[in-house]
Each structure stands twice: as C-alpha cells, then as structure tokens.
Amino acid sequence: MERRNDHNAATPSGQALSAIDPVCGMTVEIATAKHAHNHDGHGYYFCNPRCKDRFIADPARYLDADAKAKAAATEAAANTAVQYTCPMDPEIIQIGPGTCPICGMALEPMDVTVDTGPNLELIDFEHRLKVGLIFGIPLLLFAMGPHLGLPLQNWIAQRVLQWIEAALAVPVIAWCGRPFFERSLASFRNRSPNMWTLIGIGTGTAFAYSTVALLAPGLFPDGLRGHGGAVPVYFEASAIIILLVLLGQILELRARARTGDAIRALLNRAPKFAHRIAADGSETDIPLADVKKGDRLGIKPGENVPVDGVIRDGQSALDESMLTGEPIPVDKSTGDKVTGGTLNTSGTFVMEAERVGRETMLARIAQMVTTAQRSRAPIQSAVDRVAAYFVPAVIAIAIATFLVWLAIGPKPALAYAIAAAVSVLIIACPCALGLATPMSIMVATGRGAREGILVKSAEALERLATIDTLVIDKTGTLTEGKPTLVDVVSATGGDTKMM
C-alpha cells in the first residue's frame, strides 16, 4: 500500500512509520504489519486479522468522525506518552498499559529507561500467590489426605470435607484467578483462542462441576459416587492449577524484569546530568534529557561522556572498552568523535552534542536489545501455528467426548459425559506452548546483554545453534576487557616473592 490513510503517523519526509488500527485504536508499525486492506484508495492497517475482518464487514462504522477524532487523539498522545507492546505479539502497540487482544498477556513498555519503575503486574501476582497459598496448601492437604497417609475420612465426614474444600477453593478461584478469567473472556470477545481460553474453560468447568456435585449430588449416578455416597469433586484441581499458572507467570515476569535490569545497566553508563557551557563561558548543570543538538558540554576527568558528539576544545584519553573491549584508553583531541557512556580518564575537554536522546549509540544499543527480544525466530512461526490449532483442537475434543458419552455412555449418560469432557479440559488447560519460544529468546538476549553480548535478532540467535566455527576478532571479546596481574616470573631465577 503506497498511500497512507488519515490515521498514519509520518516522518517529515511524508513516509508513514505507523498507522492507527481503525477498529481497536492500537498503533501498528507499517513496516511489520501483517494485516492491511485498501478501501476507497486508502490503505488501512490492523493489529490482528479479527480487526481486519470487522473493518471489511462494515467500514463506515469505523470511519465516522468520532472514530477519526479518537484516532487523531491517540496519534497525538503517542508523541509524548509511553507506548506499550506485547512481548509475544510485537505487532500490538498501544498508548499505556493493558492486555494483548491476541494472547492476553500484559503489555510492556517498548522502551526501557533508567526511570522505569517496578513491574506492577509482578507485584500484584506475587501478592495473589501468597494469599492463594494460604488457602491452597490446606486445600491440597484436605483433598489429598488419604494419599498422604492422613485418614481424614475417618475423622471428618466426606460431605463435610467437601464443604471445607469448597470454602478454601472459592478465594483462590474468585480472587487469585481473576486476571486469568478476565483474559479468558477477552479471548472469546476477540475470537482469539489461546492458553487463557483453556485455563478459563478448564478450571471454571471443574469448579462449576464440583459445585453442582456438592449442592445436588442426587443428579449423579451411583457409578460416579465414592466413599459415603458422595460424588467426587475437583475443587483442589481447579485451585492448584490457578496457583501453578500464577507461579509460572511470576517466574516469567521475573525473567523479563531481569532483562530490563540489563538494559538499564547499559543506559546507566550515561551520566544523569551534563555541564552545559553557555556563549559567555558560564557552566550550568542540566538533566541529560535537556541536552540538545549543538549544545557545548564540558567533560571533566573521571566523568562519563553524556551524549555522542565531537571535541571542540581540549584533549584527553577515553576508555571505550564498553564498545571495543579494548582496555587501553584512546587519545582524543579537537575534531575527534566521542561516544556517550565512555569514560574520560584524564584530561578536560569541551564537546559539541551531535546525537542526543534515542539517537545516541548507547540508546541504539539498548534499543537493539529490546528489538531483538521482541523479534520472532523462524521456529516461532511453526510454534505459533501449532498453538493456534491446539486450543480449538482441545475444545473440539472435549465437545466430541461429551457427545460420544452422551450418545453411547451408560445411564445417566449426561453425568458421565460432563465428567469426561471436564477431564479433557483439565488435562490440557495449563498448556503454555505458545510462550516457550518467545520466553527463551527474551531470557537469552537479556542474559547476553548482561555479559556484553548483543544479539541483533531472534533469527540470528536461532542460527547460532547451527554454527560449528566461531571466529573472534580481537582482545576484549572473550577476555574481561582489562589487564590483571596473575603471576610473576623471574628471568634470572630469583625469588619472585621479593619482587
């Protein structure tokens, strides 16, 4: 599509960089957009195929004045507000936090900064897990007591035990699992089945089935009854699955938080303030964010260079090991380029700022790491296809199981059919197939950044697994980047301890 629509954000040259999805209002990067449609000579871009289908079905609904005003406001806010994206579906971009309409995951800031605060979702999930364990551990003991050698059924009537299990399960399902059920409902609204669909259906059905078995056991045949004539319940299964999913989400969020820490460690190489020199020679300390192109900045010994630029007066030696791996400082004088984040080891000089903010080498390195984390490896396309079919397949198998038992199962067939269908959903619901590959990419790139290894893309990371020869360019790539005295050998055979 060469023509851009009214919702596009363009560069000064007129080339569109992003567009607003006219259906959901999310920002879509045109370069990576997978879903587009031409209407009345204008190109429109969409974050997912559902939005595209809705637009094609009724374009007028999404092109009225109110929709355009909303899109314009969203575009204007994008210039100042923080943009968030999905770590698993990077084509999803919106202003401010939220959840992904495709996979249900929480959106994250596109750009990690030194001022990025703690992950609120991680804090919330950790709190929910702690509360859930207070109820979940006793619930597990009551439910699995006979298997652990605790003859609870000899001490407490089976019906009473089931009521206790129900009371312990309700807080876990209703409060601890609330975010997951919200994501499950969103997957139905967006017609995007995912792992949350199965978790919601499986745990919700198990809890509902158990509640009916507890309140109306007479509806179930004798063949489904156990000790004391009680119908088996699955309160502990639904609650423990919720807690296990919570634990998995916490581990995932912590991994992403550690990756963010690695990027912030890179950005922290730049100082928080710069010494700006005015035309009259006076010097003023200003925040790094206030540095503009053309500003003259004074750099003193022991300070880090704030931004990329060129030396206009003075000379010094700069430690550029963060870029080159070489431990020996490099002499710099008038006219030489300097890079933000490098260390001024000796002299004093005045530099002119040429690249600031997101244009600096340090910011581009950090951006490259975050982009690599959101990139998709070739194998992930295969994983996405499997995951896309897996969820509908499980639901279809559960429905088929229900119908088969209903048609040919023993009487009362309805009770047996429900029990069999619930079993299928419970077994399949904790599947995280769609998260395995993107999480491995995210953790690998983050760990590499902490070790000084920058990965350009997920495809490059995947190709790394197939190489059999590694060629290293120079000192500092594999070494620590600085010399260290490890041993002393005497040329004359004397006592080295006296040297």
N, C-alpha and C positions, 0 to 999 in steps of 0.2 A: 504494500500500500504506500504510495508516494505522497498522497495528500493527507494532511493531518486534520483531525476533527477539532471542534471548538474546545474540547476538554484537554487538549495536549499542552504540556509544558515544554517550551522550546528554548534553545540556546539563542544568543543574539544573532547568530547567522541564520536562524529560522529552522534549523534542523531539530525535529522533535526528539526529545530524550525519553519522555514518559507520557502516558495518557491516563485519563480517569475512566475507570470502568463505569459506563453509564447506568449499569444495573445496581451494583453494590457500592459504588463510590470509591473503591480502592484504587490506588495508584499502580499502574502496570508499566514496567520498563519495556519500551518498544523493542529494544534490541533482543530481548529474551522472551518476548511474548509468544505464547503458543496458540492463542485463540484470537482471531481477528475476523472482521466482517465488514464488507463495503455496503453502505446504504446511502442512496442518493448522491453518489460521488464522493462520499466522505468515508474515511477509514476509522473504524472503532475497534478498540482492543479490550480484551476481557481477561479476568484473573483465572477463570476456570470455565469448562465447557457448559456448566449449568447456566451461568450468566449469559453466555453467548446464545444458548437456545431460547432463553426467556426474551432476550432482545429481538431475535429474529421473529419470534411469535407475535410480538406487539411492540414495534419500535416507537410508536407515538407515545406510549406510556412512559418511556424513559427519556424522551427528547423534548418534554414540555419546558416551560420557562422555569418552573420550580426546580426541575432536575438539573437544568443548566446552571442555575444560580447556586445550587448545592455543590455542583462540581467545581464551579469557579471559586467558591469559598474554600473548598478543600485544597484546590491548587494553590491559592494564596497562602493558606496556612502551611503548606508544605515548605515554603521558603524559610520559615522560622521554627516550625515545630519539629519534633523528633519523629522520624519515620521508623516504623516497626515492620518487621518481616517475619515470615515463618521459617524456622530452621530446617524444616523438611520440605517445604514448598516455597522456594525463594521468589517465585513469581507473585506471591501475595505480598502487597505493600500497602500500608495504611498509616494515617497520622495517629499516633498514640497507641497505647497497648490494647490488646484484645485477643481473640482466639481465631485460629485459621479456619475458614469456612470449608476447607478441603479435608484436613486431617484432625482438626480440633485442638491442635497444640497451641500453647500460649505463644503469642508473637513476642519478638525480642527486638531491641534497638538495632538498627542497621549499622550504626557507627558506635563503637565502644570508645568512650572518652575517659580521661582520668577522673572526671567528676561523676561517672556513672555510679549510682548507688547500689545497694544490695538488691538481690532479686526478690521482689515481694512475693512472687508465687512460691519460691523455695521456702521462704519463712512461713507462709500460710500452710503449705503441705507438711512441713515438719511439725507444726502445731497440731494439725489434724491427725498425723500419725501418732503423736504422743497420746492424744486423747483416745484415739482408736485402740491403742494397745491396752489402755486401762480397762476397756470393755472386751477387747478381743481375746486377751490371754485367758481370763476366766471363762469366756465362752468356749474356747477351744478345750479347756480342761473339763468342762461340763459335758461337751459333746463327745470328746474322745476318751473320757474317763475309763470306760471298760477296756479299751485297747491299751491303756497305760497302767492297768492293774489296779485301778480305783473302782471298787464295786459301788458306784454311786446309785445304781438302780436298786441296790439293796437298802440304801439309806433314804432315798427320796423316790417318790412315785414318778413313773415315767412321764405322766402328763404334767406334773409339777416341774420336772426337769425341762420339758419343752417350753413351758411358760417362762422359765428363767432364761433359757437360751433366746427366746424371742425378745425379752426385755433388754438383754445385753446386745442383741444384734441391731435393734432399732437405731440407737445413736450412731453406730458405725455406718449403716446404710444411709440414714437420713442426712447426717451432717458430714461425716468423713468422706462419703462417696458422692456428695452433692456435685462437685465440679465435674466428675466423670459422667454423671447422668445428664448434666447440662450439655456436655459435649456430645453425648449420645443423641439427645433430642435435636441438637444442631445438625448432626449428620443426616437425620431424617428430613429436616426442613430444607437443607441444601442438596438433598438427594446425592450425598457423597458418603456411601458406606465405608467405614474404617474400623480400626480396632475398638474405638469407643462404642461403635454400634453393637458389637458383640458383647463388650463388657456390660453395657447397659441392659441389653436383652437378657443375657445370661444371668447376671446377678439379680436383676429385677424380677425375672421369671422365677428363679429359685426362691426368692424371698416371698413372692406372691403365692407360689405353690405351697410353701411351708405354712404361710399364714392361713390358707384355706384348710390345710390338713390339721392345723391346730384348732381352728374355730369350728370346722364342720367335718370331723373325721368320718361321720356316717356316710359321706358321699363316696368313700373309697372302699374297694372290695376287700374281702378278708385276705386275699393273696398279697396285698400291699401292707398289711398290718404286721407289726413286730411285737416286741415284748409288752405284755399288758394290753394288747389290742390297739396300741397307739400306732398311728401312721407315721413312718419316718419323715423327719423334717431336715431341711438343708440350710438352716439359719447360719451355722458355722461356715458352710461353704461360701455363701454369698458374702459374709462379713470378712472372712480371711482373704478371699480374692481381692476385695476392695483394699485391704491393708497391704497386700503384696504389690498391687498396682501402685499404691501410694509410695511404697518403698522404692519401686523401680523408677517412678517419676522423680523422687528425691535424688537418687543416685545419678540420674540423667542430668538434672538441673545443676547438681554439684559439679559434674564434669564440665558442663558449659560455663559455669562460674569460674572454674579454674582456667579455662581457655581465655575468658575475659580478663582474668588477672594477668595472664601472659602478655596480652595485647597492651594492657595498661602499663605493664613494666616497660614495654618499648616506648610508649608515649611519655613516661615519666623521665626519660633521658633528657627531654627538653625542660629548661627552667620554667618556673611559674611566672617569673617577671623578666622584663628586659629593660636595659638602660638606654632610653631614647635621648638622643642628643639634638637639641633644637638648633636653629640657624645661628643664634647668638652664642652657642657653645655650652649652654646650660644643660644639665643632665637630669632626667626625670625617670623614676621607675614606674613602668606601666605594666598591666597584666599582659601575658603573652597573646591573649585573644585580641588585644587592641593594637597590635603591631600591624602596620600597613606597608604595602609595597612602596619602596622608595625611602622609608624611614632609615635614619642613620643610628646605629646602635653601637654602644661601647661594650667591649668584651674584656674582662679582667682575668688575670691568671687564676686557674682553678675553677673557672666557670664553664658551663656548657653553652655552646652556641645555641641561641634561641630559635633561629629560622635559617633557611637557606639564603645565601647571598654572596657578595663579593667584598673583599677587603679594599677599603678606600684609603686607609692610613694606618701605618704601623706594620709590625711583623711578629710572628710567634711560631710555635710548634704545636700542632694539634694531634691529639690521639684519635685516630679514625678506625680503631680496631672494631668498633660496632658495625662498620661497613666492610672493611677489608680483611679483618682478622690479624692484621699486622700490628705487633705490639710497639714498634718504634714510632714515636711521633713524627709527623711530616711537617717540614718547614713551610710556612706560608708567609707571603708578603703582598704588597699592594698589587691588586689585579687578580689575585688567586681566588678561586671559588672555595667557599666553606659550606659545610652541611650542618643543619640543625641537629642537635643531640650529641655532636662530637665534643671532645673535651679540650679546652685551651690550657695547655700545660705550663706555659712560661710567660710570654710577653703580653703586652696590651695592644689592642688594635681597634679600629673603628670599621664597621662593615655597613654595607647598604643592603637592606632586605629586598630580595627578589622574588622569593616564593614563601608565602605565609599560609597559615591555616591548613586546609586539606591538600594544598599544593606542595608542601614540603616533602622531602624524601622520607622522613620519619613517618609522616602521616600516610604516605603512599604505601610504605611497608606494612603498617598496621592495617590499612585498607585491603592490601593484597591478602593478608592472613584471613581477615573476615570474609572476603570474597571467596577464598579457597574453601573455607568451611561451608559456605552456602552452595558451592558448585556441586554438580551431580556427576558422579563417576559413571562410566558406561554400564557397569554391572548393576547400578541402581535402577536403570531403566527396566532391566529384567525383574528386579525385586519389586518395583512399583507395579509391573503388570501382574505378577503373582499375587501381590497384596490386594490389588483391585478386584481380582476374581475370587480371592479366598473368602472375603466376608460374605458376598452374595451366595457363594457355594455352601458355606456353613449354614446360612439361614435356609437355603433351599433344602439341604439335607435334613435339617430339623423339621421343616414342614413335611417333607416326604416321609420321615419317620413317624410323625404324628398321623398322617393319613393312612399309612400301612397298618399301624397298630389299631387305628380306629376301624379299619375295614376287616382285618383278619385276626385281631388280637382277642384274647379271652375276655369274657364279660366280667365287670363292666369295661368295655373297650375304651371309653373316654378317659378313665382314670389312668389306665396303662399307657395310652397314647400321650397324655400330658407328661407323665413321668419319663417316658423315653425321649420325648422332644427336649425336655428340660436338661436331661443328661447330656445330650449332644451339645447344647449351648454352653453348659457349664464347662465341659471338657475343652471347648475351643475358645472360650471368650478371652483368656489372658494373652492372646497372640499379639506379639509385637514385631512381626516380620518386617513391616514397613519402616521400622525405626532402626534396625540393626546396622544397615549400611551407612546411612547418614550420620549416626552416632559414632561409628568407627572413624569416619572421615573427620568429624569435629574434634574428637579426642586426639587423633593422630596429628592434625595440624596444630592444635593447641600445645601439645607436648613438644612438638618440633620447634615452635616459636620460643618456648622457654629454653630450649637447648641451642638456640641460634640458627635453627634450620627453617627456612621459609619455603613453603610448598605453594607453587603457583596455581594449581588447580587440583580437583579431585581426580581428574583423568591422569595427571602426572603422578599422583600418589599411587594410583592403581597400576600404572605401567612400571613403577619402581619395583613391584613384586616380581617382575619377569626378567630383570636385568641380571647378568652374570659377571659384569665387569664395572668397576667404579673407578673413574679417573679423578684424582684430586689435583687442584690447580696449584696451590701454594701453601706456605706455612700459615697457620691460624685457622685453617678449615677444620682440621682434626685435632689440633693442639688447643691449649687453653687460651691462646692469644697473648700470652706474656711469658717471658723467660723466668725460670725459677732455678736457684742453685740446688742441685740434688746430690752432688758428690764432688770431692776434691781429690785429684790425683797428682802426686808429686813427681815431677820429671826427673829429679835427682835421687829418688828413692827415700827421701827424708820422711820424718813423722808428719803426716798431714794434720794431726791434732794440734800441732804447734803453729800451723799456718793461719 
